[in-house]
Amino acid sequence: MTENLFELDHMTWPEVEEALKTIKVALLPIGSCEQHGPHLELRTDAVRAYEIARRLTSQLHPETIICPTINYGQSQHHLGFPGTLSLKPRTLMAVVEDILTSLLHHGIRKFLIINGHGGNNPLLQVVASEFKMHNDVEIAISGITPIVADICNKSTGSRFTGHACEVEVSQAMILAPSIVRLNCLEAGKFNQQPLIYTSSKYPARISMPYRFDEMTANGALGDATQWSEEFGQVMVDTVLERIAEFLRELIDKPVR
């Protein structure tokens, strides 16, 4: 067990039993194992989610605990690139539900899922809603980039961002620089432009599924060569500040 950090899989059961006297919220990081262009490792989303959760858990000790990261996600749209591993939607939903059920069995009734991969969002929303409806719990989901969308929109010049771009590279260089191949940085090589109103650049969007290899030849969006340490630090600091503020309110919120 790390000092000032409850990390579930690093603890013994007597240590967990003692920690449960103060723990109010369990943090569950989830990511993916999917291509992130030629310059980011396939574990990028999982690592970013874990590193954010770890920092939050350290800040809010002893009232939070971090669960082992779910390293796979719903990544079927990335299977056109070698190495991507994807879970079926029903498999991922079942895994998340089983973990939440186990935590509830041990007496934890508040949960925050830290999601590093946008493709997981629809499934996580369904699981969270169903779990809330059938149990006396409080459960929330937070992304990483979406919670600082205001900063990203002001600080990026690329038309399309959101994957293996300057945003993710800048975050990764602060959170886990070892996952970045700086000598391989490339801008996205687009095969085609998305149809109008289906891109993340539009505040109001029309939802349309697509494969990443339909969009980009190298698996990247944006321009990773435009990453910035200052940009990354501002994003990470703001993510932590905003989620920590939410967690402090969640800790104090009664469970109905």
C-alpha positions in Angstrom: 0.0 0.0 0.0 1.4 3.3 -1.1 1.6 6.0 1.6 -1.2 8.5 1.3 -2.8 6.5 -1.5 -5.3 3.7 -1.3 -4.7 1.6 -4.5 -6.9 -1.5 -4.2 -4.8 -4.1 -6.0 -1.7 -3.0 -4.1 -3.3 -3.7 -0.7 -4.0 -6.8 1.4 -7.5 -7.7 2.5 -6.8 -6.6 6.1 -5.5 -3.2 4.8 -8.7 -2.8 2.7 -10.9 -3.7 5.7 -9.2 -1.0 7.7 -9.4 1.5 4.8 -13.1 1.0 4.3 -13.6 2.8 7.6 -12.8 6.1 5.8 -13.4 5.4 2.1 -16.4 7.2 0.7 -15.8 7.0 -3.1 -14.2 4.4 -5.4 -12.5 5.6 -8.5 -12.6 3.3 -11.5 -10.2 4.2 -14.4 -11.1 2.8 -17.8 -9.4 3.2 -21.1 -8.7 1.1 -24.2 -6.1 -0.8 -26.0 -6.2 0.8 -29.4 -4.1 2.5 -32.0 -3.1 6.1 -31.3 -1.3 7.0 -34.5 2.4 6.4 -35.1 3.4 8.3 -32.0 1.4 7.1 -28.9 1.3 3.7 -27.4 -1.9 1.6 -27.6 -2.4 1.9 -23.9 -2.6 5.7 -24.0 -6.3 6.0 -22.9 -5.9 3.6 -20.0 -2.7 5.3 -18.8 -4.2 8.7 -18.9 -7.2 7.6 -17.0 -5.1 5.8 -14.4 -2.7 8.8 -13.9 -5.6 11.2 -13.4 -7.3 8.8 -10.9 -4.1 8.2 -9.0 -3.5 11.9 -8.6 -7.1 12.5 -7.4 -6.9 9.6 -5.0 -3.7 11.0 -3.5 -5.3 14.4 -3.1 -8.4 13.0 -1.4 -6.8 10.4 0.8 -8.2 8.7 2.9 -11.7 9.1 1.5 -11.1 7.7 -2.0 -9.7 4.5 -3.4 -8.5 3.7 -6.9 -9.5 0.4 -8.5 -7.4 -1.5 -11.0 -7.7 0.0 -14.4 -9.9 -1.6 -17.1 -7.4 -1.7 -19.9 -9.8 -2.6 -22.7 -12.7 -0.7 -24.2 -15.2 -0.5 -27.0 -12.7 0.1 -29.9 -14.2 -1.6 -32.9 -13.8 1.5 -35.0 -10.0 1.3 -34.6 -9.7 -2.4 -35.6 -8.5 -1.3 -39.1 -5.1 -0.6 -37.5 -2.9 -3.4 -36.2 -2.8 -4.1 -32.4 -6.2 -2.7 -31.5 -8.1 -5.0 -29.1 -11.8 -4.4 -28.5 -14.5 -5.7 -26.2 -18.0 -6.2 -27.4 -20.4 -3.7 -25.9 -22.2 -6.2 -23.8 -18.9 -7.6 -22.5 -17.6 -4.2 -21.4 -20.9 -3.3 -19.8 -20.9 -6.6 -17.9 -17.4 -6.1 -16.7 -18.1 -2.6 -15.4 -21.3 -3.8 -13.7 -19.6 -6.7 -12.0 -16.8 -4.5 -10.6 -19.4 -2.0 -9.3 -21.4 -4.8 -7.7 -18.3 -6.2 -6.0 -17.5 -2.8 -4.6 -21.0 -2.3 -3.4 -20.8 -5.7 -1.6 -17.9 -4.3 0.4 -19.9 -1.3 1.5 -18.8 1.4 -1.0 -21.8 3.3 -2.3 -20.3 6.1 -4.3 -18.4 5.7 -7.5 -16.6 7.8 -10.1 -15.6 6.3 -13.4 -12.7 8.1 -15.0 -13.0 7.4 -18.7 -10.0 8.0 -21.0 -11.7 6.7 -24.2 -14.7 8.5 -25.8 -15.9 5.2 -27.5 -16.8 3.9 -24.0 -19.1 6.8 -23.2 -22.5 5.5 -24.5 -22.0 2.1 -22.8 -20.9 3.6 -19.5 -23.9 5.9 -19.4 -26.2 2.9 -19.8 -24.4 0.9 -17.1 -24.4 3.8 -14.6 -28.0 4.6 -15.2 -29.1 1.0 -14.7 -26.8 0.5 -11.6 -28.2 3.7 -10.0 -31.8 2.6 -10.7 -31.4 -0.8 -9.0 -29.2 0.2 -6.0 -28.9 2.9 -3.4 -25.8 4.4 -4.8 -24.3 7.6 -6.3 -22.4 7.1 -9.5 -20.8 9.5 -12.0 -18.7 9.4 -15.1 -16.0 11.9 -16.1 -13.9 12.1 -19.2 -10.5 13.8 -19.3 -10.5 16.0 -22.3 -14.2 16.8 -22.3 -14.0 18.4 -18.9 -11.5 20.9 -20.2 -13.2 21.4 -23.7 -13.3 25.1 -23.1 -9.5 25.2 -22.8 -8.9 22.9 -25.7 -11.2 24.9 -28.0 -9.2 28.1 -27.3 -5.8 26.5 -27.5 -5.8 24.3 -30.7 -5.7 25.5 -34.2 -6.5 22.2 -35.9 -9.9 21.7 -37.5 -10.3 18.2 -36.1 -8.9 17.0 -32.8 -9.7 14.3 -30.3 -7.4 11.4 -31.0 -3.6 11.1 -31.2 -3.6 14.9 -31.6 -1.8 17.8 -29.9 -4.3 17.6 -27.1 -3.6 13.9 -26.2 0.1 14.3 -26.8 0.3 17.4 -24.5 -1.6 15.6 -21.8 0.5 12.4 -22.1 3.8 14.4 -21.9 2.7 15.6 -18.5 1.0 12.4 -17.2 3.3 9.7 -18.7 5.9 10.9 -21.2 7.2 7.4 -21.7 4.2 6.5 -23.8 5.0 9.2 -26.4 7.3 8.6 -29.4 8.5 12.2 -30.0 10.6 11.2 -33.0 7.5 9.8 -34.7 5.0 12.7 -34.3 2.8 13.2 -37.3 -0.2 15.4 -38.1 -3.4 13.5 -39.1 -3.4 12.3 -42.6 -7.1 12.6 -43.6 -8.7 10.3 -46.2 -11.9 12.2 -46.2 -13.7 15.0 -44.4 -16.6 14.0 -42.1 -20.1 15.0 -43.2 -21.3 18.3 -41.9 -22.4 18.4 -38.2 -20.8 15.0 -37.5 -17.4 16.4 -36.4 -16.5 17.3 -32.8 -15.9 20.9 -34.0 -19.7 21.5 -33.9 -21.3 22.2 -30.6 -24.5 20.6 -31.9 -23.7 17.3 -33.6 -25.4 14.6 -35.6 -24.3 11.2 -34.4 -22.8 8.9 -37.1 -20.6 5.8 -36.5 -17.5 5.5 -38.6 -14.2 3.6 -38.8 -11.0 5.4 -38.1 -9.3 4.0 -41.2 -12.1 5.6 -43.2 -11.1 9.0 -41.8 -7.3 9.0 -41.4 -4.5 7.0 -43.0 -2.2 7.2 -40.0 -4.8 6.8 -37.2 -4.4 10.4 -36.0 -6.5 13.5 -35.9 -5.2 17.1 -35.4 -1.5 17.8 -35.5 0.5 16.1 -32.8 3.6 18.1 -33.8 1.9 21.2 -32.2 1.9 19.7 -28.7 3.0 22.0 -25.8 4.2 21.2 -22.3 2.5 24.4 -21.1 -0.8 23.4 -22.8 -0.6 19.9 -21.3 0.1 21.2 -17.8 -2.8 23.6 -17.9 -5.2 20.9 -19.0 -4.0 18.4 -16.4 -4.1 20.9 -13.6 -7.6 22.0 -14.6 -8.9 18.5 -15.0 -7.7 17.6 -11.5 -9.1 20.9 -10.0 -12.5 20.4 -11.5 -12.9 16.7 -10.7 -11.5 17.1 -7.2 -14.1 19.9 -6.6 -16.8 17.6 -7.8 -15.5 14.7 -5.6 -15.5 16.8 -2.5 -19.2 17.5 -3.1 -19.9 13.9 -3.9 -18.2 12.8 -0.7 -20.5 15.0 1.4 -23.6 14.1 -0.6 -26.0 11.8 1.3 -26.9 8.6 -0.5 -30.7 8.3 -0.8 
